[in-house]
Amino acid sequence: MKYIICDFARSNWGKTKTLLEVIKQLKPKALLVEEKSIAPNDKFAIFEMNGKKIVVNTQGDPNSYQEEGLKRAVKEDAYIIVCASRTKGTTEECIYKIAKNGYEIIWFSNFFADNDCLSCVNLFPEITAKSIVNLIQKLIQ
């Protein structure tokens, strides 16, 4: 079974920051095959670990590179796709559509604080990304 690990949250919930941190944390652990900017604050990256491809696509907004990036991940025969989605609508539908290519979906939401806990908020992407990277390593073993 192959996997989609999807950051599932509303708009402005820190999905992009978390997935950019996943890319950063994967770099010393996996071979970076390709990395490109797909929007001012978004990236698409392909890694290889233990002979298996991992694709990270930070776009999860409607009318964005989300679907194109996910289709590319399938074409690349990614074993793990790490991506983002809103909680409903076209981005969520896209995840289910891509999963029909033999992927199991693992949903997660990153930490978020609705208050002014700025000392906490800056740690959330790093902490969440570390968990995702650990999960990737376990799934690839």
N, C-alpha and C positions, 0 to 999 in steps of 0.2 A: 504494500500500500504506500502511496505517496501522500504528501501532506500539504495543506494550505494552513498557515498560521496567520490568523487575521485579527488585527487590532480593530475592534468593533466599538465605535463610539460616536457620539454626536460631533457636530462641527466645533472646532476650537477646543478640543479636549486633549491635545498634545500627541496625536497619532504620528504626525510627521517627525517631530522631535525624537520620539521614541524609536521610530524606524531608522532615522539617520544615526542614532546611537547604536542600533543593531549593526549597521554597516561598519561603523567605527570599531566596535568590539569584535567583529568577525575578522577584520583585516589581519591581526596577528595569529589567528587560529586557522585560517583557510586561505587557499590560493585565490587571489582576486583575478578573475578572468576579464571582467569588463566593469567599468563604472562610468556612467554618464549623467549629466544634469538634464532633467526633462522639463524643468520649470525653475524659476528663480530659487525656490527653496526645496525642490524635490529631486530625488535621484532614483536611478535604476541601476542595480548592481548584480553581477553574476559571480558567484564564488564556486570553488570546488573543494570538497572535503571528503577524504576517504573514497575518492572516485565518483562521488555523487554531487550533482549540481544543486546549488541553493540560489534562488533568485529573491532579491529584496526590491520591492517596488513601493516607494513611499506615497505615491499618488492614490488618494482614496476619495476624491471629490467627484461629484457629478460632472459630466462633460469634460473629463480630464484624460490623462494618459492611462488611467487605471485599466480599462479593458484591453487596450493595445499591449500594455506591459504584461498583463496576465496571459494573453494569447501568445506572446513571445516566450514567456516562461514555459508554457506547455510545449511550444515548438522546440525549445532548447532541452526538453525532457527533464525539467527540473524535478528533483526528488522532493525538495521542500520549496514552497513559495511563501514568502513572508510579505504581507500586504496590509492595506488599510481599507476600511469600509465604514460608511455611515450606518446608523442603526436601522434604516429602512430606505426603500426606494431603489433607484437604478444601481447604486454601488453594491448594495447587498445582493440584488438579483444577479449581478455580474459574478459574484463569488460563487453562488450556487451553480450558475451556468458553467463556469470553468471547472468546478469540482466534478462535473459529469465526465471529465477526462481521466477518471481513476484516482481522484484525490479525496482524502478524508479531511474535513474542516475542523480545525482547532480554533475556537473563538477565545479571545481575551480582551480585556479592557485595561489600559494602563491606569496607574494611580492618578488621581486628580483631587485638588482641594478647591472648594468653592469660596474659601475665605482668603485672608491675606497672609497665609502661611508661606511667605516667599522663601524662607530657608528650606522648607520641605519641597516646594514645587520644583526648585532647580535640581533636586535629587531624583525626582520621579522618573524621567526618561532613562537615566543611567541604571536605576534599580530594575525597572521593567525590562530593559534591553538585556541586562545580565541574565534574567530568568529565561528570556527567549533564546539567547545564545546557549544556555545550558540545556534547554529543551532540544534545540537543534542537534547538539552534540549527542544527547541520549538517543534521539531518533535515528541518527546516522550510524551508531555503533553496530 
